[in-house]
Structure formats: C-alpha cells, structure tokens
Amino acid sequence: MCGIAGIINFNQAEEKQDLLGRMIGMIRHRGPDSAGIYLNGPAGLGHARLSIIDLQTGDQPIHNEDRTVWVIFNGEIFNYPELRKDLIDRGHHFYTHSDTEILVHLYEEDGPEMFSKLNGQFAIALWDKTKQGLLLARDRVGIRPLFYHHEQGRLVFGSEIKAVFADETIPRKLDPQTIADIFTCWTPIGVSTPFQGIFQVRPGHYALFSKNGFLEKSYWHLPYSSLEPKSRPLEEWVDELNVLVKDATRIRLRADVPVGAYLSGGIDSTYISSLVRNFFNNRLSTFSVSFADERFNECSYQEIAVNALQTKHHVINCQDEDIGNIFPRVIWHTETPIIRTAPAPLYLLSGLVRKNDFKVVLTGEGADEIFAGYNIFKEDKVRRFWARNPDSKIRFRLLEKLYPYIFTKENEKAGKFLTGFFKKGLHQTDSPVYSHILRWQNTSQTKTFFHPDFIAGTGDLEQFVSRFASTLPHDFMNWKPLSRAQFIENTVFMSNYLLSSQGDRMAMANSIEGRYPFLDYRVIEFACRVPVKFRMNGLEEKYILKKAAKGLIPEALIKRVKQPYRAPISSCFFRKPSPAYVSTMLSEHAIQKNGYFDEKKVAGLVKKSSGQNGMLLSERENMALAGILSTQLLDHLFISNFSQQAPYPNEDMVIFTD
Amino acid sequence: MSDTKEKVRTFIVENFMFGNDEGLSDDTSFLEEGIIDSTGVLELVDFLEQTFSIKVDDEELIPENLDSIKNLIVYLSKKLQRAA
C-alpha cells in the first residue's frame, strides 16, 4: 500500500522535483517505508511506499526491460504470481519480486486492456515514454483513491487531494453543487469531489492523458441484468459462494508481513476470520472497536466470535469524547464533509492495529452491499408490498420488523409517526430511485442550514434525482427492484463513502492496508448473478451468505438481528467539556466568514444541542451538525489554513531520471 | 386560540426551523416539507404536554392531528375543551 502522485506537463519544461517531493510529503502516512520519484521530459512520477510484498527490491517507480515504461502503483494485485508466470512464459524479464512489476509488462502486452486481468485493489499511473502518454486507472469498485486536476495540457494527480494541493497554482475552493449533493446522498457523485476543479478517476475506469487531451473510459461495471439465471438448487449457489470467498481470502493473505483481521461481531467479518483461521492461519490476530455508549456497542457479539475462533484479540474502547477530539484529524483524511461520525472509531481502530505492528487487515466490508444486508433493501421491498394495498392496516407493520430499535415499547410514539414517514411517496414505485428517495429526501432537509447564496443554482431534490438517474445504465428499469437498489447503494454509498471516508482513508491515516475478500471481482460478479430470492429471502437479509456461514461461525451470530454500524454524533461535540475547536468552527463569526451556512440557523442548532448537553434527538439534526462542522473543518484545513509545506520530510527519497 | 397558535408556531419555528419561518404556512405539512423528522415528533409531543398540560395518547399520534399548524390547533382545541 502506498501513495502516488505525479505531474505531466506538455506545455513547457517544468522543474518538478521540488513540487513532487512536497506532493509525496503530503501523503507519507500512506507510505512511510520509502519514497522515490521518476523524472523524464513532460513527466514526473512520485511514490511513497508501505512495504508489504517484496520488502527488499520492491521500491518504486518500477520500469520495464528497456526502461520505456514506468509505473507507480498504490494497492495490491492479488493474482500477481499467476500473471507473473504467464508473462515470464511470454518472454518478459523481471528484476524484482514485487506485484508492481507485472504492470509494466502486462501493459506492453495488452495496453489499456490490461486492467480486466487484474484481481486487486489499485490506483495506477503508468508513463509510456515512447508514446509520451500517461495511463491512470482505478480498481473496479474504487477501493483505492485517485484524484486529479487538469488544465490545458498539464495534469496533476495524487492518491489524496492534499497531494494535488501541494501545487500552489491550483485553486482551492469548495464546489457548491457537490457540497449540496453530500447533504443529500452522503457523498460526491460521479467524477466530482468537494473541491472545484478537482476530480476523481471513477471506479472501474482508466484515463489516458497525452498531448491530445484527457479521456476517461470504463473497463468494468457491476453486472446486474434482467436475465434470470438458469434454475439451480440453493446448495449449488452456496457451494460456489464458499469456494469463491475462500479463494478470495486465500489470495488476500499474500503478503510478506503478517495479516490481521477486523472483527465487528457481525456475520461478514466473522465468516472471513473463520475462513482464515480454519484453512490458512490458526494464529490469527483480530481487532475490534467497542463503544462506551451501549446503543452502538457490539462487544457481546465480538466476544462470541473470539471465543469460537480463539484468535489473539485486541479491542479499543471508543468514548464519545474520543470521536470529538479526533474529528479534525478525521476530516484531514476524508477530505470531504461527512454527515456521520462513523469513520472516527475506525481511525482509532487502525491506530490499534498499527500499535500492534500489523500493516494489513482483512475485513468483511462489501458483504452488506453485494449480498443485500441493509435495511434500505428491505424497506424498499416492504414499501412496494404496502403500495399495492396502501390502506392495509397490516402491511406497514412489517416495518416494525425492520427497525426494532426504533419501534421499541418506550419509543412507541416515534414509531407510530415513523409509519407516516415511510408512507411518503409510497405510490411512486416506478421511480428509478424508489429505494433511496426517502433517505435522500430526509437527508436533504439538512440543506436548510446552507446560506442561500452559497447553494444558489445547485437545484432541488428533484433535479438531483434526474441528474443521478441520467447516469444509470440503459436497461436499469428492467432489473429486479433489489438489483436496482443494490446498484445505487454500491455506486454511491459503497464506493464513495464506505470504501473511502470510512475505508481507505481511516486505515491509511495509520498506514494500514485493508483487504476485502467480498470485493474480489469474482465474488461481486457471482453475487450479481445470484437470484434475488437467495440474496434476500422474504425479509431475511444476506440469505445465501448466512447459509454459507452455517456451521462455520457461531449460530448466535447468524441469528442475531443485524445492527447497523453507527457512532454517536452530537454528544461527541457538545457534552461538556466540549472540544475547544467546536465553538471556534461554529461561531457566528466563522460561519459568516466562510459563507457556506446561515449563521442564525447554525447558532440555533448549537444552542439546542448544547442546551441538551449534546443529546440531540433528531437524526436529521445530528446529520446537519456533523455536516456543518466537517464542512467548516474542511475549509479550515484545506482552504484557509492550508500549507503547501509537506508535513513529512522525504530525506529517504530516491530519484530516477532516465 | 390565537395565543395557542402563536405558541405552537413559535415552537415550530424556533425548535425545528432554527428561526427561519420561510415557507411555513398554517397548512404546511411538517412531514412532507421535512420540518419534523421521525424523532422530532417526540420533541413536539413533549412540548404540547408541557405547555398545555395535556396528555397525548398514542392513538392520537397521527398526521391528522399533528402534521401542520392547522391540524395541531384543531387537535389542541378539542383536547383543551375536553380538559375544561
């Protein structure tokens, strides 16, 4: 795992060494072990390395036999031994044992077609000296990040936006449209980022940059379809799943350093850890986070898993004030406003892993997305069922099954009203975003806190929906509703939030690499093929995965009611003593100075929250609070107080110039 | 009744709209306009019970009673009459 950065300038000769050094210096947390740069004509490539495979000779940049193709690479190619063997058979010569080196040779063989052969998680930049062209690429679902700024013949790119901003000629300004989108669906969509003029290479895409310009192309998409698979008994599907995930796990243990695992107490991570423990490594170390706040704590289930697996287990306890105190660091790494605080505990967790001298962890990420684990999928199903008979006095009661923690005895009042909430837009079942529209509607209420001048022209929810719907695949409406809902969840939430703000960024902040067996493309493609009734059976989520896990993990974990991973919000910032930066960032003066939000409304929210000692009840107000505070921090860290001087020295940097 | 209405309106504006009453008429649906979310209703009920010394029964927690200023006033007047 690593960080990459680069500058390509076709306009004029540019002295790049100093800037590249600072760019890499911005992201040395991604790669603390070594650093290197390559300078040639219009191109400058930089790399910061976290050594995991081929510790001795794997330093980058890496080149082909005649030094005409150079690559910098962040991530892992898990099928590299097979690809390497194949390339050697075809006559290629290797000078390292790293997975990186296969990239230059595979490029010689296949050009941009190469990416569909890779099984991995990656962001790649490859310079072809002969063609004078740059090839950028990201893995299929966007596990590894890649951002760029492009201006008339000059391209600046990096694993994180802060590397791009090391170039002081690049403007740093928030993009109102994207910020408004985040306050609607949690994340930026498409190529956009929170910053104007900064874009991301989309997951499953590569991009070519040459004198002729910049061109992005798709090489993979989530293969949902309207075609029903050939009828096959459930057992066969289950067997295939077990074989695939076992192999996905096996190749994700390829490393020259020890590999640990996260254990949340749910099915997904316990299943992965069980595979490792039973088949590959019986001295597994596992890591989890527990919460002081019992509403969020899953500790008792983690204990069940640990007892069954007998792993060497490490726990970090997360208090509300820990989240409050660490939040500015979290935003330094997410580089985007977030309307949840759930990334923060994962920052603490990766710190625990690092402290125990691990660099790599396997996790269960992705199973809820590809095997339909979330309530949003059930909610879609119940609402469609209810919409067929809206006057039914019984149908809506299925919702109580979905949200037992909301529809509790003590909370009966909220529960009754909640039914009204779910009835909104009930009949609009032909909307392509039927599954998500309620959530987006509810979240977009937080936009009321924006200053009207800031979001002028960004459009309302209806415009957001039509903008989003125009990006959907042409046969989308022919798919089963569950596949549609999963596609939206995977494209928006998984790639742009779960794997970035909550995934890559929180792990890399502590130089930890996460690996996700469920996101092996063979597993994803399999999951897209599984009949919907085996993904969700009735209202039972992850049906096929539960069948696969039966006998392998404790029955109590299969039977438990799924608990969404959440973390407290308002109490982290307003329970006394409140962290000092909170009042500074949310002061009328600071809000007014930045101009993103309405200072009177923010003052009202602050008053309400501090009046209740940080116990805001409303979900929406909690989201607004996290969103406003993180936007203010984003401005503070990346606009008002950003320094182009890198936080890390690069005394170890090696320079290549041929 | 106008005093009741003023109290209700002020509470809605201050507590849920953070002082900005733009777009709030007597008929505005709190749910549809997203002025109150699912948990906000607890704050509303708490306010009604404290301010008007009434008890809101679970069966009364329906949009017909609570989902706009107008509905609230009608509901409250019935409720207060009964109490008197």
Chai-1 contact restraints between the chains, C-beta under 6 A:
chainA,res_idxA,chainB,res_idxB,connection_type,confidence,min_distance_angstrom,max_distance_angstrom,comment,restraint_id
A,E412,B,D58,contact,1.0,0.0,6.0,A-B,restraint_1
A,K413,B,V45,contact,1.0,0.0,6.0,A-B,restraint_2
A,K413,B,L61,contact,1.0,0.0,6.0,A-B,restraint_3
A,A414,B,S38,contact,1.0,0.0,6.0,A-B,restraint_4
A,A414,B,T39,contact,1.0,0.0,6.0,A-B,restraint_5
A,A414,B,V41,contact,1.0,0.0,6.0,A-B,restraint_6
A,A414,B,L42,contact,1.0,0.0,6.0,A-B,restraint_7
A,K416,B,L61,contact,1.0,0.0,6.0,A-B,restraint_8
A,F417,B,S38,contact,1.0,0.0,6.0,A-B,restraint_9
A,F417,B,V41,contact,1.0,0.0,6.0,A-B,restraint_10
A,F417,B,L61,contact,1.0,0.0,6.0,A-B,restraint_11
A,L418,B,S38,contact,1.0,0.0,6.0,A-B,restraint_12
A,G420,B,L31,contact,1.0,0.0,6.0,A-B,restraint_13
A,G420,B,P63,contact,1.0,0.0,6.0,A-B,restraint_14
A,F421,B,S38,contact,1.0,0.0,6.0,A-B,restraint_15
A,Q445,B,G34,contact,1.0,0.0,6.0,A-B,restraint_16
A,K600,B,G19,contact,1.0,0.0,6.0,A-B,restraint_17
A,K601,B,F18,contact,1.0,0.0,6.0,A-B,restraint_18
A,K601,B,N20,contact,1.0,0.0,6.0,A-B,restraint_19
A,G604,B,F18,contact,1.0,0.0,6.0,A-B,restraint_20
A,G604,B,G19,contact,1.0,0.0,6.0,A-B,restraint_21
A,L605,B,F18,contact,1.0,0.0,6.0,A-B,restraint_22
A,L617,B,T39,contact,1.0,0.0,6.0,A-B,restraint_23
A,S618,B,D37,contact,1.0,0.0,6.0,A-B,restraint_24
A,S618,B,T39,contact,1.0,0.0,6.0,A-B,restraint_25
A,S618,B,G40,contact,1.0,0.0,6.0,A-B,restraint_26
A,E619,B,T39,contact,1.0,0.0,6.0,A-B,restraint_27
A,R620,B,D37,contact,1.0,0.0,6.0,A-B,restraint_28
